[in-house]
Amino acid sequence: MTATAIRLLLVDDDPLVRAGLSLMLGGAADIEIVGEAGDGGEAEALAARTRPDVVLMDIRMPAVDGLTATERLRARPDAPQVVVLTTFHADEQVLRALRAGAAGFVLKDTPPAEILDAVRRVAAGDPVLSPTVTRQLMAHAAGTPAGTRRSRARERVAALNEREREVAVAVGRGLANADIAAALYMSVATVKTHVSRILAKLDLDNRVQLALLAHDAGLLEGTEDGDGH
């Protein structure tokens, strides 16, 4: 175990899934599994005691489900990053978990190496949504009621200046910092500064929430539904 090991909490109501995840992830030198929970309520209590860096969270559980637990964990002052475990690419519960502050999601049939990579990336502050998955989420979100949400989202993004809006759109399209830097002719460091400033300005936890807000506000639909830029 390294001195800077990622503290990981596993949450799933199926003991076999937890055992499999523990076996897969616990062997990594940079991962320390600090606890296992069978439902969201137990996860909250364990998180308070063990202070994990990352929580791998099943959504569908009895008693306190993963969505409720994610909302509560992300509201804590010492909030851990949350990666949602799901059997579906894009459904309403996944979207709600992401809006609540989850840093991304992985499918339960994802190869072990990719789940491990997701945990490491989230611990490092990177989202775990590929551009393909981001597009799937946006397509799914497009089918949800938009009226009030769109109005609120537009009010919030009105606080951004033009350059920040360009960065927000790029994040919403699932681009990594290096790709945004190339597209907008700025350094990666400047992109990071813009993203941090945007998140602070809009009171958001991470890039995933920014992507969803950009979608809700209509920023990803082209100039015909934007502000004329």
C-alpha contacts under 8 A as a table, 3 or more apart, distances in Angstrom:
res1	aa1	res2	aa2	distance
1	M	5	A	6.46
1	M	28	A	7.98
1	M	29	A	4.83
1	M	30	D	5.97
1	M	31	I	7.18
1	M	32	E	7.18
2	T	5	A	5.16
2	T	29	A	6.16
2	T	30	D	5.57
4	T	30	D	7.11
5	A	29	A	7.40
5	A	30	D	4.39
5	A	31	I	5.12
5	A	32	E	5.91
6	I	30	D	6.02
6	I	31	I	4.84
6	I	32	E	5.88
6	I	52	P	7.79
6	I	53	D	6.13
6	I	54	V	7.37
6	I	120	R	7.58
6	I	123	A	6.97
7	R	31	I	6.31
7	R	32	E	4.98
7	R	33	I	5.96
7	R	34	V	6.04
7	R	51	R	7.65
7	R	52	P	4.70
7	R	53	D	5.02
7	R	54	V	6.41
8	L	31	I	6.85
8	L	32	E	5.97
8	L	33	I	4.73
8	L	34	V	5.78
8	L	35	G	7.34
8	L	52	P	5.35
8	L	53	D	6.11
8	L	54	V	5.02
8	L	55	V	5.76
8	L	56	L	7.34
9	L	33	I	5.92
9	L	34	V	5.68
9	L	35	G	5.07
9	L	36	E	5.87
9	L	37	A	7.77
9	L	43	A	7.92
9	L	47	A	7.42
9	L	52	P	5.99
9	L	54	V	6.44
9	L	55	V	4.73
9	L	56	L	6.24
10	L	18	R	6.60
10	L	21	L	7.67
10	L	22	S	7.72
10	L	33	I	7.48
10	L	35	G	6.39
10	L	36	E	4.71
10	L	37	A	6.27
10	L	55	V	6.06
10	L	56	L	5.09
10	L	57	M	6.56
11	V	18	R	7.17
11	V	36	E	5.78
11	V	37	A	4.69
11	V	38	G	5.80
11	V	39	D	6.54
11	V	40	G	7.32
11	V	43	A	6.45
11	V	55	V	7.25
11	V	56	L	6.00
11	V	57	M	4.90
11	V	58	D	5.96
12	D	15	P	7.21
12	D	17	V	6.88
12	D	18	R	6.11
12	D	36	E	7.95
12	D	37	A	6.42
12	D	38	G	5.09
12	D	39	D	6.41
12	D	57	M	6.55
12	D	58	D	5.08
12	D	61	M	7.12
13	D	18	R	7.96
13	D	37	A	7.42
13	D	38	G	4.17
13	D	39	D	5.75
13	D	58	D	7.68
13	D	61	M	5.78
13	D	62	P	7.56
14	D	17	V	5.33
14	D	18	R	6.44
14	D	38	G	7.04
15	P	18	R	5.04
15	P	19	A	6.04
15	P	38	G	7.49
16	L	19	A	5.00
16	L	20	G	6.08
17	V	20	G	5.07
17	V	21	L	6.12
18	R	21	L	5.13
18	R	22	S	5.99
18	R	36	E	7.11
19	A	22	S	5.05
19	A	23	L	6.10
20	G	23	L	5.12
20	G	24	M	6.08
21	L	24	M	5.01
21	L	25	L	5.83
21	L	26	G	7.74
22	S	25	L	5.38
22	S	26	G	5.16
22	S	33	I	7.22
23	L	26	G	5.54
23	L	27	G	6.59
24	M	27	G	6.42
24	M	112	P	6.22
25	L	28	A	5.80
25	L	31	I	6.83
25	L	33	I	7.96
25	L	112	P	7.60
25	L	116	L	6.36
26	G	29	A	7.94
26	G	31	I	6.08
26	G	32	E	6.35
26	G	33	I	6.10
27	G	31	I	7.51
28	A	31	I	5.42
29	A	32	E	7.97
33	I	36	E	7.88
34	V	50	T	6.26
34	V	52	P	6.90
35	G	46	L	6.86
35	G	50	T	7.37
36	E	43	A	7.63
37	A	40	G	7.46
37	A	42	E	5.63
37	A	43	A	5.25
37	A	46	L	7.47
38	G	42	E	6.71
38	G	43	A	7.46
38	G	61	M	7.86
39	D	42	E	5.49
39	D	43	A	6.23
39	D	61	M	5.93
39	D	62	P	6.65
39	D	63	A	6.75
39	D	64	V	5.96
39	D	65	D	6.55
39	D	66	G	7.46
40	G	43	A	4.84
40	G	44	E	6.30
40	G	61	M	7.44
40	G	63	A	7.44
40	G	64	V	4.64
40	G	65	D	5.33
40	G	66	G	5.54
40	G	68	T	7.22
40	G	69	A	4.87
41	G	44	E	5.26
41	G	45	A	6.60
41	G	63	A	7.54
41	G	64	V	5.41
41	G	69	A	6.80
42	E	45	A	5.25
42	E	46	L	6.14
43	A	46	L	5.07
43	A	47	A	5.92
43	A	69	A	7.31
44	E	47	A	5.12
44	E	48	A	6.29
44	E	69	A	6.68
44	E	72	R	7.69
44	E	73	L	6.65
45	A	48	A	5.26
45	A	49	R	6.56
46	L	49	R	5.14
46	L	50	T	5.90
46	L	51	R	7.90
47	A	50	T	5.20
47	A	51	R	5.13
47	A	52	P	6.11
48	A	51	R	5.77
51	R	78	D	7.84
51	R	80	P	7.50
52	P	55	V	6.74
52	P	80	P	6.10
53	D	80	P	4.98
53	D	81	Q	6.18
53	D	123	A	6.47
54	V	80	P	5.34
54	V	81	Q	4.67
54	V	82	V	5.66
54	V	83	V	7.29
54	V	119	V	6.91
54	V	122	V	7.39
54	V	123	A	6.37
55	V	80	P	6.66
55	V	81	Q	6.21
55	V	82	V	4.76
55	V	83	V	6.15
56	L	82	V	6.08
56	L	83	V	4.96
56	L	84	V	6.00
56	L	85	L	6.56
57	M	66	G	6.02
57	M	70	T	7.78
57	M	82	V	6.71
57	M	83	V	6.01
57	M	84	V	4.78
57	M	85	L	5.46
58	D	61	M	6.99
58	D	65	D	7.95
58	D	66	G	5.56
58	D	84	V	5.88
58	D	85	L	4.56
58	D	86	T	6.31
59	I	65	D	5.91
59	I	66	G	3.94
59	I	67	L	5.75
59	I	84	V	6.63
59	I	85	L	6.46
59	I	86	T	6.48
59	I	93	Q	7.48
59	I	94	V	7.76
60	R	65	D	5.71
60	R	66	G	6.20
61	M	64	V	6.73
61	M	65	D	4.71
61	M	66	G	6.54
62	P	65	D	6.03
64	V	68	T	6.48
64	V	69	A	6.71
65	D	68	T	5.62
65	D	69	A	6.31
66	G	69	A	4.97
66	G	70	T	5.89
66	G	84	V	7.91
67	L	70	T	5.11
67	L	71	E	6.32
67	L	93	Q	7.01
67	L	96	R	7.21
67	L	97	A	5.40
68	T	71	E	5.20
68	T	72	R	6.29
69	A	72	R	5.12
69	A	73	L	5.98
70	T	73	L	5.14
70	T	74	R	5.95
70	T	82	V	6.87
70	T	97	A	6.61
70	T	100	A	6.88
70	T	101	G	7.43
70	T	102	A	6.84
71	E	74	R	5.35
71	E	75	A	6.27
71	E	97	A	7.31
71	E	100	A	5.32
71	E	101	G	7.14
72	R	75	A	5.18
72	R	76	R	6.74
73	L	76	R	5.42
73	L	79	A	5.73
73	L	80	P	6.93
74	R	79	A	4.93
74	R	80	P	6.78
74	R	81	Q	7.59
74	R	82	V	7.93
74	R	100	A	7.25
74	R	101	G	6.16
74	R	102	A	7.71
75	A	79	A	6.56
76	R	79	A	4.85
81	Q	102	A	6.69
81	Q	103	A	6.31
81	Q	122	V	6.69
81	Q	123	A	6.95
82	V	101	G	7.63
82	V	102	A	4.80
82	V	103	A	5.75
82	V	104	G	7.37
83	V	102	A	5.90
83	V	103	A	5.80
83	V	104	G	5.26
83	V	105	F	5.05
83	V	106	V	7.05
83	V	118	A	7.98
83	V	119	V	7.47
83	V	122	V	7.73
84	V	94	V	7.46
84	V	97	A	7.55
84	V	102	A	6.85
84	V	104	G	6.36
84	V	105	F	4.34
84	V	106	V	6.26
85	L	105	F	5.86
85	L	106	V	5.32
85	L	107	L	5.79
85	L	108	K	5.97
86	T	89	H	7.50
86	T	94	V	7.69
86	T	105	F	7.14
86	T	106	V	6.44
86	T	107	L	4.99
86	T	108	K	5.72
87	T	107	L	5.35
87	T	108	K	5.62
87	T	109	D	7.55
88	F	91	D	6.55
88	F	107	L	6.76
89	H	107	L	7.01
89	H	133	V	7.39
89	H	136	Q	7.66
89	H	137	L	7.91
90	A	94	V	6.25
90	A	95	L	7.09
90	A	136	Q	6.64
90	A	137	L	5.55
90	A	140	H	6.55
91	D	94	V	5.43
91	D	95	L	6.38
91	D	137	L	7.96
91	D	140	H	7.08
92	E	95	L	5.06
92	E	96	R	6.12
92	E	141	A	7.95
93	Q	96	R	5.00
93	Q	97	A	6.14
94	V	97	A	5.08
94	V	98	L	6.23
94	V	105	F	7.72
95	L	98	L	5.10
95	L	99	R	6.16
95	L	137	L	7.30
95	L	141	A	7.59
96	R	99	R	5.01
96	R	100	A	6.11
97	A	100	A	4.95
97	A	101	G	6.53
97	A	102	A	5.68
98	L	101	G	5.20
98	L	102	A	4.59
98	L	103	A	6.65
98	L	104	G	6.58
98	L	208	V	6.66
98	L	209	Q	6.45
99	R	102	A	7.15
99	R	208	V	7.78
99	R	209	Q	5.53
99	R	212	L	7.27
100	A	209	Q	7.96
101	G	204	L	7.98
101	G	205	D	5.94
101	G	206	N	7.00
101	G	208	V	7.86
101	G	209	Q	6.65
102	A	105	F	7.70
102	A	208	V	7.89
103	A	122	V	6.61
103	A	126	D	7.89
103	A	127	P	5.43
103	A	128	V	6.67
103	A	206	N	6.71
103	A	207	R	7.86
103	A	208	V	6.35
104	G	127	P	5.92
104	G	128	V	4.89
104	G	129	L	5.79
104	G	208	V	7.02
105	F	128	V	6.63
105	F	129	L	7.20
106	V	110	T	6.65
106	V	115	I	6.80
106	V	118	A	7.66
106	V	128	V	7.93
107	L	110	T	5.27
110	T	114	E	6.48
110	T	115	I	6.48
111	P	114	E	5.47
111	P	115	I	6.57
112	P	115	I	5.14
112	P	116	L	6.18
113	A	116	L	5.09
113	A	117	D	6.14
114	E	117	D	4.87
114	E	118	A	6.10
115	I	118	A	5.00
115	I	119	V	6.34
116	L	119	V	5.21
116	L	120	R	6.31
117	D	120	R	5.11
117	D	121	R	6.05
118	A	121	R	5.12
118	A	122	V	6.10
118	A	128	V	5.84
119	V	122	V	5.32
119	V	123	A	6.13
120	R	123	A	5.13
120	R	124	A	6.26
121	R	124	A	5.05
121	R	125	G	6.37
121	R	126	D	5.12
121	R	127	P	6.86
121	R	128	V	6.94
122	V	125	G	4.98
122	V	126	D	5.00
122	V	127	P	5.83
122	V	128	V	6.74
123	A	126	D	7.40
127	P	206	N	7.62
127	P	207	R	6.64
127	P	208	V	6.67
129	L	132	T	7.93
129	L	133	V	5.87
129	L	134	T	6.01
129	L	174	G	7.30
129	L	208	V	7.68
130	S	133	V	5.23
130	S	134	T	6.07
130	S	174	G	6.33
131	P	134	T	4.93
131	P	135	R	6.17
131	P	173	R	6.46
131	P	174	G	4.31
131	P	175	L	6.62
132	T	135	R	5.22
132	T	136	Q	6.39
132	T	174	G	7.91
133	V	136	Q	4.95
133	V	137	L	6.17
134	T	137	L	5.09
134	T	138	M	6.17
134	T	172	G	7.79
134	T	173	R	7.00
134	T	174	G	5.95
135	R	138	M	5.04
135	R	139	A	6.09
135	R	173	R	7.25
135	R	174	G	7.85
136	Q	139	A	5.10
136	Q	140	H	6.20
137	L	140	H	5.02
137	L	141	A	5.99
138	M	141	A	4.91
138	M	142	A	6.03
138	M	212	L	7.35
138	M	215	H	6.74
139	A	142	A	5.07
139	A	143	G	7.00
140	H	143	G	5.51
140	H	144	T	7.30
141	A	144	T	5.32
142	A	145	P	7.94
142	A	146	A	7.69
145	P	149	R	7.82
146	A	149	R	5.37
146	A	150	R	5.51
146	A	216	D	7.20
147	G	150	R	5.36
147	G	151	S	6.47
148	T	151	S	5.17
148	T	152	R	6.24
149	R	152	R	5.22
149	R	153	A	6.01
149	R	216	D	6.56
149	R	217	A	7.97
150	R	153	A	5.02
150	R	154	R	6.06
150	R	216	D	5.11
150	R	217	A	5.07
150	R	218	G	7.32
151	S	154	R	5.24
151	S	155	E	6.29
151	S	217	A	7.22
152	R	155	E	5.14
152	R	156	R	6.38
152	R	217	A	7.88
153	A	156	R	5.15
153	A	157	V	6.29
153	A	213	L	6.03
153	A	214	A	7.60
153	A	216	D	5.91
153	A	217	A	4.79
154	R	157	V	5.23
154	R	158	A	6.08
154	R	216	D	7.81
154	R	217	A	4.77
154	R	218	G	7.85
155	E	158	A	5.33
155	E	159	A	7.57
156	R	159	A	5.96
156	R	202	L	6.54
157	V	160	L	5.50
157	V	165	R	7.60
157	V	202	L	7.36
157	V	214	A	7.76
157	V	217	A	7.35
158	A	161	N	7.75
159	A	201	K	7.46
159	A	202	L	7.79
160	L	163	R	7.93
160	L	164	E	5.58
160	L	165	R	5.91
160	L	198	I	7.26
160	L	201	K	7.84
161	N	164	E	5.29
161	N	165	R	6.18
162	E	165	R	5.06
162	E	166	E	6.38
163	R	166	E	5.09
163	R	167	V	6.41
164	E	167	V	5.07
164	E	168	A	6.07
164	E	194	H	6.44
164	E	195	V	7.87
164	E	198	I	6.72
165	R	168	A	4.90
165	R	169	V	6.12
166	E	169	V	5.19
166	E	170	A	6.32
167	V	170	A	5.06
167	V	171	V	6.20
167	V	180	I	7.11
167	V	191	V	7.44
167	V	194	H	7.22
167	V	195	V	7.17
168	A	171	V	5.09
168	A	172	G	6.05
168	A	195	V	7.58
168	A	198	I	7.68
168	A	210	L	6.85
168	A	211	A	7.15
168	A	214	A	6.56
169	V	172	G	4.88
169	V	173	R	6.29
169	V	211	A	7.53
169	V	214	A	6.33
169	V	219	L	6.17
169	V	220	L	6.16
170	A	173	R	5.12
170	A	174	G	6.68
170	A	175	L	5.74
170	A	180	I	6.24
171	V	174	G	5.16
171	V	175	L	5.42
171	V	176	A	7.26
171	V	180	I	7.76
171	V	207	R	6.73
171	V	210	L	7.22
171	V	211	A	5.83
172	G	175	L	7.50
172	G	208	V	7.86
172	G	210	L	6.70
172	G	211	A	3.70
172	G	212	L	6.84
172	G	214	A	5.86
172	G	215	H	6.80
172	G	220	L	7.07
173	R	211	A	7.15
173	R	220	L	7.34
174	G	211	A	7.49
175	L	179	D	5.82
175	L	180	I	6.12
176	A	179	D	5.32
176	A	180	I	6.25
177	N	180	I	5.05
177	N	181	A	6.04
177	N	188	V	5.92
177	N	191	V	6.24
177	N	192	K	6.98
178	A	181	A	5.05
178	A	182	A	6.31
178	A	188	V	5.71
179	D	182	A	5.14
179	D	183	A	6.12
180	I	183	A	5.07
180	I	184	L	5.96
180	I	188	V	7.84
180	I	191	V	7.07
181	A	184	L	5.39
181	A	185	Y	5.58
181	A	186	M	4.84
181	A	187	S	5.43
181	A	188	V	5.36
181	A	190	T	7.93
181	A	191	V	6.19
182	A	185	Y	5.25
182	A	186	M	6.75
182	A	187	S	7.87
186	M	190	T	6.31
186	M	191	V	6.92
187	S	190	T	5.14
187	S	191	V	6.40
188	V	191	V	4.99
188	V	192	K	6.25
189	A	192	K	5.12
189	A	193	T	6.28
190	T	193	T	4.99
190	T	194	H	6.17
191	V	194	H	5.06
191	V	195	V	6.12
192	K	195	V	5.10
192	K	196	S	6.10
193	T	196	S	5.19
193	T	197	R	6.11
194	H	197	R	5.08
194	H	198	I	6.04
195	V	198	I	5.07
195	V	199	L	6.14
195	V	207	R	7.87
196	S	199	L	5.23
196	S	200	A	6.23
197	R	200	A	5.14
197	R	201	K	6.00
198	I	201	K	5.01
198	I	202	L	6.06
199	L	202	L	5.30
199	L	203	D	5.72
199	L	204	L	4.85
199	L	205	D	6.61
199	L	206	N	6.76
199	L	207	R	7.69
199	L	210	L	7.20
200	A	203	D	5.00
200	A	204	L	6.46
201	K	204	L	7.91
204	L	209	Q	6.37
204	L	210	L	6.81
205	D	209	Q	6.82
206	N	209	Q	5.65
206	N	210	L	6.58
207	R	210	L	4.83
207	R	211	A	6.07
208	V	211	A	5.07
208	V	212	L	6.35
209	Q	212	L	5.13
209	Q	213	L	6.11
210	L	213	L	5.03
210	L	214	A	6.05
211	A	214	A	5.13
211	A	215	H	6.27
212	L	215	H	5.04
212	L	216	D	6.12
213	L	216	D	4.94
213	L	217	A	6.09
214	A	217	A	5.21
214	A	218	G	6.37
214	A	219	L	5.28
214	A	220	L	6.61
215	H	218	G	5.19
215	H	219	L	5.91
215	H	220	L	5.68
215	H	221	E	7.87
216	D	219	L	7.70
218	G	221	E	5.56
218	G	225	D	6.42
218	G	226	G	6.42
219	L	222	G	6.83
219	L	225	D	7.49
219	L	226	G	5.82
221	E	224	E	7.43
221	E	225	D	6.06
221	E	226	G	7.17
222	G	225	D	5.99
222	G	226	G	6.28
223	T	226	G	4.74
223	T	227	D	6.63
223	T	228	G	5.45
223	T	229	H	6.08
224	E	227	D	7.84
224	E	228	G	6.91
225	D	228	G	7.87
226	G	229	H	7.22
